[in-house]
Amino acid sequence: MDPLLKLLRENAAFRPDQLAKLLQLDESEIIARIREYEAKGTIVGYRTIINDEKIKHERVRAVIEVKITPEREGGFDHLASRIAKHSEVEACYLMSGSYDLLAIVEGKTLNEVASFVSGKLSTLQGVISTSTHFMLKPYKEHGVLLHRTEEEDKLQVTP
């Protein structure tokens, strides 16, 4: 992977001047490469990871396993795209194994998520079954630990 993309994946808040210094490149080259990646659709967005417990943001998240019937012309893609377009769906992945799609869904309440699954998701033509798992507490998101203690920050010393 391009070292520029790797740095942006780790921290999208890096400014071009910081990236230029880290990569020992000219800032104008960094800006041009980022614009090119955005134009080609390689970089499709930027995101900040927020620990919702720190801001008392109440939300309910669920991981939903979805079994579907692939379509003759479009395979899994058409139905996966339809599912992914719903505003409640934060992420949607094609999977191998005992189910076909993994959808991460978010709502304000447990009932809101359940209503989405029973009223919108499971009623789509081609959806065979769903299995919903509610997320209780996040510990790590996108490679970032959300709950750190002083002990974890200290270096381990072994004799």
Long-range contacts (C-beta under 8 A, 24 or more apart in sequence): 4-30, 4-33, 4-34, 4-37, 5-37, 5-42, 5-43, 8-34, 8-43, 8-46, 10-143, 12-46, 12-47, 12-48, 13-48, 47-142, 49-141, 49-142, 49-144, 49-146, 51-138, 51-146, 51-147, 52-138, 53-146, 58-108, 59-106, 59-107, 59-108, 60-106, 60-107, 60-108, 60-109, 60-110, 60-112, 60-113, 60-134, 61-90, 61-104, 61-105, 61-106, 61-113, 61-134, 61-135, 62-104, 62-105, 62-106, 62-113, 62-117, 62-132, 62-133, 62-134, 62-135, 63-102, 63-103, 63-104, 63-105, 63-132, 63-133, 63-135, 64-102, 64-103, 64-104, 64-105, 64-117, 64-121, 64-130, 64-131, 64-132, 64-133, 65-95, 65-98, 65-99, 65-101, 65-102, 65-130, 65-131, 65-132, 65-133, 66-99, 66-100, 66-101, 66-102, 66-103, 66-121, 66-127, 66-129, 66-130, 67-99, 67-100, 67-127, 67-128, 67-129, 67-130, 68-100, 68-101, 68-126, 68-127, 68-128, 69-126, 69-128, 70-100, 71-126, 76-100, 76-101, 79-124, 79-126, 79-127, 82-124, 83-121, 83-124, 86-116, 86-120, 86-121, 88-112, 88-113, 88-116, 88-120, 99-131, 110-134
